[in-house]
Amino acid sequence: MNGYRMRSVSAEGDGPMDEDVIQEVLEARARAMDASRPDAVAKVHAKEKFTARERIEMVLDEGSFVEYGVLAIPANKSMNGPADGLVQGFGTVEGHPVGIASYDYTVQGGTQTALNHGKFDRLLELVHDRRWPLVTFADGGGARAHDLAGSQRGMTGRWGTFDGMAVLSGWVPTVSVVSGRSFAGNASIAGLSDFIVATRDSAIGMGGPPLVEGAMGLKLTPDEIGPAEMHDRVGGIDLMVETEAEAIDAAGQYLRYFLYDLPEGEPDPWSERIRGIVPSNRRRAYDMRRVIRAIMDRDTVFELRPTWAPQLITALARLGGRSVGIIANQPLSVIAGAIDSDASDKIARFIQLCDAHEIAMVSLVDNPGYMVGRPAEEAGIARHHARPIIAHQNRTVPLYTIQLRKAYGLG
């Protein structure tokens, strides 16, 4: 296969001995490991980050990773790139099979090529057929144009990379971690995932600085184009954390809600004080997060998009050990839990996520209804308000509603 450099063995037996071929393979594999690349590893660690392989090891059970495609190299023979910049394979998380891929930013900036696209396409096909979750570390600069030029697309799976990610949506849980620069095709993989966790110092964009300059004549840095804080504010990511270690931990936490239920759960200490959380004075606001904590199992609430549309809380949690999805109005917000266009989209997407993966839902209701007035209409409320209604009507999972106070205007 083009891109894999291996000696051939003659059918007549005049090629190298089997032992020689095996030794060649072992040496080629060893050259792709971190131990053989101390300078590249040191540069990553100097930025307080982890290598592509270290990331994978931190997600999976110890010793469970099975890599394939390790002998891939750049099609451009003048380049050196272990695994062609993409480390991928399978492993387990608490015994449950998971597909995993990590673009290697030390190899041509984690860019995408015909060959590593083909590797990833095959991975998508395998996780699809086995219904295994997929975790991707999506740092990278998009297409490696000087490597793609003149080469044939190495699609070895049923779909191309982006079509395949779209096929997986709603079929298996998909998680992307961004802890550096993720642009163009790498950003598309993140955007096509169910859950994106990004570090504060990361950047995501459909076009990186060279493309933006060429198309628009603007010289911008990655942080000026798509800083994580901006994406966090507008709902472009699901969670922002400070460090790469925290991002990896969050990805694991999220994944576990979809992998298994627990036989039972421990009540939160707040459960004994739940009657005092909601004030008897109906004019007084309160923090809905305390109510959620009091109802759910101890230390199991995992909030998604906490800073976008903050008047509406969406979270995964456990109730009696079982995974559940939570939708809740936040009376403590500036608009007292009213539903605007952003909140409508937040609700609809979360319902679709829970429904696709058969997670029952709990709705905590206390809101004055949908937003009205000219600003709300300019934001598209007439159209957006329909989305959660449609999602609710078409869901197949159970929905349990707890009405704490008011529910006006389709709320």
N, C-alpha and C positions, 0 to 999 in steps of 0.2 A: 504494500500500500504506500502511495506517495506520502512522504513525511516521516516514515519509519525507516531508520537506517539499520538494516540487519544483513548479514551475509547469508547467501543462499546455500542450501545443501543439495548437492546433485543427487538425482535419483540413482545414478550409477555408482554412487558411493565415493566419488573422487572429491567431494567437498570436505569441510572440516569434520572432525569426529564429533559425535554427540556431546561429549564432555566439553569440547571447545565451544560449541554453540551455547551450551548451558552457562559456561563461565562468562561468555560474552554478554549474555542476557543479564546475568547477575551483576556484572560490572556496570552495564548501562543503567540498570535500576539504581545501583548505589550512587552513581553520579548525579541522579535526580533528587537524592535525599538532602535534607538540610545539613547533615554532617559533612557533605562534600562541598558545601557552598558557604563557608564561614563568613566571607566578606558580605555577601548578600544578606545573610541572617543578622549580622551585626548592624547593618544599616536599618533594618526593620526594627530591631530592638532599641536602637538609639532614638527612635521616634515613639518609644513606649507602645509598640504594636506587636502583634504576633505574626509569624509566618503563615502561609497558606496551610501548611501541614499542622502547625500547632493549633490553629483555629479548629480544624476538623477534630483533632484529638480532644479538645476541650468540650466539644459537643457530644461526642460518642462515648460509649462504654469503653473502658481500657482494653486495648488489643482487639477490638472488633472491626476496625477499618480494613476493608478489602478494596484496594485501588485497582483501576484498570485504565489503560491508556498512558501509563507512566513512560513508555518509550517514545511517545510522540515528540517531535521536534519541529521547529519552524520550517516551512517549505522553502524559505529563502536560505540557501545553504551557507550564506555568509554570517548567519545569526546563530547564537547559542541560546537555547531556551528550554530548560527542563520541563517535560510534560507539556510543551508548547504553551506554557502559561496558565494551565488549568489542571488543578488536582481534583480528582473526583472518584467516586465509588460508592460503596455501601457500608453500613455498620449498624449498630443497634444503640438505642437509647432506652436504658432500663429493660433490655431484652427485646425491645420492639424494633423491627427493621426500619431503616431510614435511608433514603438516598441523600447524598451530600456532595456539594461542589464548591470549590474555592478558587477564584481567579487569583493568580499570583502577580502582584504588582511589581515584583522584582524582575519579571520577565516581560520586557517591552511594555511596561505600564499596565499589565493585566489585560491587554487588548485581545480582541476576538479575531480568529482566523478561520479559514475554511476547515482546517483540521480540528481545531478545538471546538468549533461549532458542531462538527460531526460527532465528536465525543459527547458533547452535551446533549445533542439530539437523541443519541442512543440511550443516555441516562433517562431522558424524559419518557421514552418509550417503555423502559423497564419499570420505572416507578408507576407509570400509568397502569400497566397490565397487572402489577402486583398490589396496586392501591397503597403504596408506601408514601409517607410524607417526603417532602423535598426541602432541604435547607441549602441556600446558596449564599456565599459571600460574594457580593456583586461589585466590589471595587474594580475599576478598570476604565480605560479610555475609549471603549467602543471598537470599531473596526481597525485592524492593523492593515491599512491600505496598501503599504508596500509589500505585504505578504500575501494579500488577497489578489493582487493584480496578476492576471494571467492564469490563475489557478481555478480549478473546478470546485464547486461547493461540495464539501465532503459530508453530505447528509447521509448518515448511516442509520437513521431512525425513520419512523413513519412520518414525522413532521419536521419542519424546520424549527429553529430555536424558539422563535416568537409565537408561531402557530402552536407549537407544542405546549408552551407555557399557558396559552389561552385554553387549550384543551384540558389541561390539568385543573384549571380554575373551577372550584366547586366539586371536583372529583377526588382530589387528595389535598391535604393541607400543604400550603406552600409558604415558606418563610425566607425572607431576604435580610441579610445583615450588611449594612453599609458603614464602614468605619474609616473611609478615606475619600478618594474622588471616584465617583461613579457617573459616567457620561455615555450618551448615545445608547448603543446596544446593551451595555451593562446596566444602565439606568432603566431600560425597557424591561429587563428581567426582574428588577426590583419592583417596577410599577405593575407588572403582571402577577405579582405575588399577593397572597392574602394578607400577609403581615410584613411590614417593613419596620425594622428597628435601626436607628442611625445614631452615631455619636455626634456630639455637639460640634466637633471640629471637621465633620464630613461635609461633602457637597454633592448634590445630585442635579443632573440636567440633561435634557434631550440633545443638547449640543454643547461641546466643550469650547474653551477659548479659541482654538484655531478656526472652528466652524463658525462661531459667532463673528469673529473678525472678518472672515471671508464673505459671509452672507450679509452682514450688517455694517461692516466697517468699524466695529466697536472693539477696542482692546480692553477686555475684562479678565479678571482673575476668576478661578473656579469659585471662590467664596463670594464674589460679586454676582455671579450668575445664579447659583443655586445653593446657598448656605442651608445647612440643616435647620437652623432656627426659623428661617422663612418657611420651609416645608412643614415644620411642626405647627407653625401658626396658621397655615392655610389648609391643613389636613392632608398634605402630600405624603406624610409618613404616619405610622401608627404610634410610634413611641420614640422619644429622644432621650438618650442617656449620656453620661459624661465620658465613660471610657469604653474601650473595646471589650474588656473583660465583662463589664456590665451588660453590654450588648449581647455577648454570647450567652450570658446567664439568662437574659430576658428571652432570647430565642428558645432556649431550653424550657423555660417556664411555660411559655405560650404553647409549645409543642405538646407538652404533657397533658393539657386539657383535651387534646384530640386523640391521644394514644390510649388512655385508659381511665376508668373510674376507680375509686377506692372503695373498699368494703364499708367504710363508715367515715364520719367526720367529727372533729372536735368543735363544740360550740365556742363562739368567740365570747370573751368576758363581757362585751357590750350587750350580749343577748339578755343579760339580767337587768339591764337598764333601758331596754327599748321603749318602755312606756314614757320615759322622761325625755326622749329625744325630740319628739314632735310637740311643740308648745301648745297648751290649751288655747292660748290667744291666737286666733286665726290670722291676725295681722303680723305676727312675728315670723320671721324667716328661720330656717334651720338648715343644717348641712345634711343633704341626702346621703352623702358618703357614710355617715355614722349609721344611718338606717341600714344601708347595704351591709356594712360590716357586722351589725348586730344580727342580721338574718342569716348570713352565709357562714360557712365553716371558718374557723380561725386561720388567719394568714393565708387565705386563698384568693383574695380579690385581685384581679389583674386588669387594670383599666386600659382601654384603648383610646387613642386620640384625646387625651385628657385636656389639652389646651385649645383644641379646635372645637368651636361650638360648645363652650363650657356649660351652657345652660342644660345640656343633655349629656348624661353619663352612659357610656357603654362599657361593659366589662365582662370578662370571663371570671367564673368563680366555681366553688364546689358547695353543694348543699347535700348533707348526708353522704359526702364522698363522691357524689355524681357531678359531672361537669354541667354547668348551666350558663346561659347567657343572660345578662342583665341590661335592661333599658330603664333609665330613671330620669325624671326631671330633677333639676337642681334649683330649688326655691331660693337658695342663697346667691344665685347669679344675678347679674345686673338686670336682666329682663325676667327674673322670677320664674324661670323654667319654661317660658314661652318658646314655641317651635318656629324658627325661621328657616330660610332656605338651606343654610348649612346644616342645621340640626336635622332637617328632613332627610338630607342625603346621608348623614351620619347614621340615622335610624335605619334607613332602607338597606344600606350596605351591611350593617351588622345583622339585620334579620336574614339577609341572603346568606351570610357566612354561617350562621347557626343552623339555618334550614338545610344548607348543603351538606353539613357534617353531622346532622341529626342530634343537635344539642338543644334540649328543651330551654325555654325562655321564661324569665320572670320580669314583669313590667311593674315598676313602682310609679304611680301616677299622682302628680300634684302640679297642675299647670293651668294657666289661663287661656290655653288654646294656641292657635297659629297666630303669628304676627300679622298685623294689618297696617294699612297706611301706605303712603307713596314710597317711602324708602323700602318697605317690604316688597312692594310690587316691582320696583326697579331691580331688586335682587332676584326676582323670578318666583316669588312665593306661589303664584297661581299655578305654576307648573310643578315646582319642586314639592309642594305639599302633597301631591298625589303619589309620590314615590313610596313613602312608608305605608300608605294605605294599600297600594297595590302589593307591596312586599308582604304585608300582614295577611292579606286575603289569599295569597298564593302559597303561603308557607304550609308545611306538612307536619311540623313539630309542635308539641304542646306549648301553649302560652298561658302562664298563670299571672293574673293581674291583681295587684294590691293597690287599692285606691286610698291614699292617705288623707287627702283633702279634696280639692276641686279638680274638675276636668271639664273645661268649657271649650266651645268652638272646635269640635272634632279632636280635642286633646285626649 
